């Protein structure tokens, strides 16, 4: 029995390490990606990448100092933004409060702290703490920022990324991803990074020099396809990053968010907050479902915080307040890029 178990896990570990669909163990692709961007070239995203490793390598080697940095989830990463400053979009998929701590810590550690930070705040932001981001490769920078905020010695921590990578080596879910990726990409070059001359929507997802993602045409679903996605979610009673929902505001994590805001302002960083709008059918579900009653409470709380710290709060979760319709979405979760910027530019009166 022991021999069988060892054989099975040997296969799992070997496949996970050598296929490595998220480039956890082979960072050559990320390095090439960053080199191209630092050379001023837009690139196609060749495969799934560890977004934390990407942000670390990019910010660490960046030859220019951004004046404005955008942090948040994929709700900000596609947003075209031009306020006349040098902008860097550091959006990462599904980011939580811990990822905000990590990114600001990363910026500070490599002396790239900008004059202005725009923070996209999602309803799920505070469902994890300041040291519990979605992207574990940046965990040590979250610890670094928390130490700075708490007034402790500025120490750079090794964090638990090694442990997380070891766990993924024996992960059966990562094994399934590896098998699926291998079947799809069996004959593709492993580290193929291709540059592109434009930043327009086309056949491939792109990262442009300022960090913004450009979706591919495949990311744009029809209204029927979007409705089908939403129906599946509502039938299950679950939502991206929020699971089966939450009813109350996570006050301890909100307090840590306020500490981050205080720290940034005390160090001369101008802060803006963005509340990304939701699809009308999903927001109606939030309003009707007691299990997701925390969504509106989060928005109300953030607006009060913005007022208290004299921080402008852009956008809003409710599409009715923002003049957003179903036709403005490219999928159930994301606005079309031009609509993201339009949504950001809206500042509602305090509710």
N, C-alpha and C positions, 0 to 999 in steps of 0.2 A: 504493500500500500504506500509505504514511504517512497519507494523507488518510482511508483507511478506518479505520485504527487510531484516529486522532483523533476521528473521528465516533463510533466505538463507545464510546470512553472518555468522550466528551462526554455521551452518553446515560447511561452508568453513573453518572458524577458527578452529573448533574442528578437522576436518580431517587433516588440515595442521599441527596442533600442535601434534596430537597423531600419525599420520603416519610418517610425517617429513622425507621424503626420503633423504634429504641432511644432516640430523642430526644437524639442526640449533638449535633446542630447547632441544635435548637430547644428551649430549656430553659423555655419558657413553661409547659408542663404541670407540670414539676417545681416551678417557683416557685409556681404556684397550689396544688399539692398541699401544699407546705410551709406556705403561708399558712393554709390550712384547718386543718392539724394544730396550728399554733401558736395558732390561735383556739380550740383545744379541740374540734375537730370531727373525727370519724372519716371516712374517705373510701374510695370505691371506687378501685381502681387502674385508670385509664382505658386504659392501654396499656403496652407495654414501656417502662421508663424506665432511664436510666443510674443504677444504684444508687449509684455513687460520687458523682455530682453530687448525688443526693438526700441522701446522708448529709452531704456538705459543707454544703449549704444549710440542712439541718435543724439540725445542731449549731451552725453559725455564727449562726443566728438564734433559737435556743432561748432562751426567756425564763425558764427554770428550770434549776437545776443538778441533774442526776440524782445520786442517791446510789449506785446500782448500775447498771452498764452491762454488757450481754451482747454479746459479740462472737463471731463464728464464721460458719458457713455456713448454708444453709437448714435444717440439722439443729437450729438454735436459733431461727430467726426466727419459727416458729409457736408457740413454747413459752409458755404462760401462766405468769406468774411473779409471785408476790406474797409478799415476805418482810417486808412492813411498811415498806419503804423506797420512795423515788421511783425507779422503774426505767425505764431506756431500753433497748430492744432494738435493737442496731445490726447484727444479722445480715445478711450479704450472700451471695448465691448463690455456692457453690463457693469460698469464701474460702480463701486460702493464708496462709502466714506473713507474706508481704509486705502482705497486707490487715490483719493484726493490727497490724503496725508502723504502717500508714497510719491506721487508726482511732484508735490510742492517740496518734499524732502529732496528728491532727485534734482530739481531745479536749483535748490539752495546749495546742495553738496558740490555741484559742478559750476557754481557761481553764474547761473543763468536765470536767476530770479528776475522776472520782468517788471515793468512799471505797472502793468495791469493784468489781472487774472479774471477770466470769465468762467464761472462754475455752473455747469448744467446739473440741476438737482432733480433727480427722478424720485417717484414715490418709494422705491425700494432702497434708496441711498442709505438710510439709517437702519436697515434691517441687519447690518453688520457693524461692528465697532471700528474704531480708528486704526486698529492693527489687524484687521481682518478683511483685506481687499480680495477681489476676485483673481488678481494677478500676483501669485506668490513670489515670482521672481523679483518683485519690487518691495517685498516685505521689509527688508532691512532699511529701506529709505523711509518707510512709514515710522519705524522705530526711531530713526534718526530725527525726523521732524517732531515726533512726540517728545523726545528728549529736549529738543530746542524750545518747544512751547512750554514745557514744564520747568524750564530753567536749569536743566541738568547740563553736565559737561557734554560738549558737542562730540559725540562718539559715533563712529561708523560701525554698524553692526553687520555681522555675517548673516544673521537671520536664519530662517528655516527652509530656504529654497532647496538646499541639498536634500533634506528629508523629504520634501514634496516631490522632488524628481525621482528619488528612490521609490516612493510609494507608487508613482505612475509606472515605473518599470514592471511592477507586478499587478498593475490594475487590469482587471478583465474588461472594464469599459473602454480603457485606452487600447486594449488589444483588439476589441471590436472595431474601433476607429481605424486602427492600423491595417486590419484586414480589408476594410472597405476602401481605404485610401490606396492600398497596394493594388487592388483590383482595378481601380480607376486610373491609376498613374503608373502602371507597371513599366511602360516603355518610355516614360518621360525622364529627362535629365534631372538629377536630384537638386542641383544648385543652379538651375537655369534662371537667371535674373535678366529680364529684358527691359531696356529703356524705351520710352515713348516720347514723341516730340510734342504732344499736346496734352491738355487736361480735360478733354471732352468725353462725354459718355459714349462708350463703344462696347466692344465685345468682352473686355476684361475689366476687372476692378483695378484701379490704379491708386498709387500714393503719389501725391505731388510734393514738390520741394518744401512747401510750408506745412507738411504733415497731414493735410486733408485727404480723405479718401474720396475717390470718384467712383460711384456705383457703375456696374455694367448694365447693359440693356436687359439682362436676365433678372436683375433685381426689381424691375418695374412690372408689377403684376396687374392683371385686369381687375376691374371691380368685382367680377364674379369670383376670381381666385382669392381676392382679399376677403370677401364675404365668407367663403368656404373655410379659410384659415380661422377667422374669428368665430364662426359657428363651432368648430372643433374645440376651441379654447373654452368657449362659454358652456358647452355641453359638459366639459370636464370640470368646470368651475375653477380653473387655474389660469395664472397669467405669468408671462415671462418675468423671471427674477423675483416674483412675489408669491409663487406657489399658490396656496389656497387662500392667500390674503393676510391682512392684518387689520386690527381694529383701533389700536391705540398708537399714539406717537411714542417713539423710543427716546425718552427724555435724556437718558445718559449719553446716548450717541449724539443727540441734538446739542447737548452741552459741549461735547468735544468739537462739534462743527463750529460752534460759536467761538471756542478757543482758537481754532484755526483762523477764523475771520479776524479776531482781535490781533493775533500775531501778525498776520499779513498787513493789516492796517497800521499797526505800530511800527512796522518796518517799511512804511512808505509805499506799499502796494495798493493800488486802486482795485477794488473788487466790484464785479457785477454778478448777479445771479440770473440764471435762465431756467424757467420752468417749461420744459418741452410739452407741447400739446399732445393729446391723445385722440385716436380715431373716435368719431362720434358714437359708434355702436359700443365700443369698449368703455368709453366714459359713462355712457348711460348704464352699462352694467355695473360700474363702480358705484354709481348713485343709487341703484336699486338693490345692491347686495350689501347686507350688513357685514359680511366677511371682509369687504374691501372699503369699509367706511373710513379707514385710516388714510386713504388717498387724499380726500378733501382736507382732513385735519392736518396733513403734512403741508399742503399748499397754504392753508391759513397760518400755520406756524412759521413757515418760511417768509411769508409776507410781513408778519409782525417782526421777525428778526431783521429783515431788510429795513423796515421803518426805524427800528431801534438803533441800527448801526449806520443809518443813512446810506444804505446800499441799494441801488436801483434793482428792482425785480422785473425782469423781462418775461414776456410770454405768459403762459398759464396752462394748466392741465385741461380746462374746459374749452372744447372747440367752439362752443357758442359764444363765449366771451372774446375769442380770438378771431372770429369770422372765418373759421376753417371748416371746410366741407370734406366729405368722403373722397371727392375727386382730387384732393390735394395730397393724397398719400401714395407712396410707391409700393408699400406693403402694409400689413396691419399695424406695424410698429413705427415706421419711419415716414415722415413727410418727404415729399420731393425736395431735393436740395435747395432750389430757389425759394421754396415755401418755408424751409427751416430758417433762412435768413429773414424772411418777412415776419415769421412768428417771433424771432428774437427781437426785432426792431419795435415790436409792440410793447408798450408799458401801460398797464392798466392802473386805474385808480385803486388805492388800497380798499380791500373788501371789508 
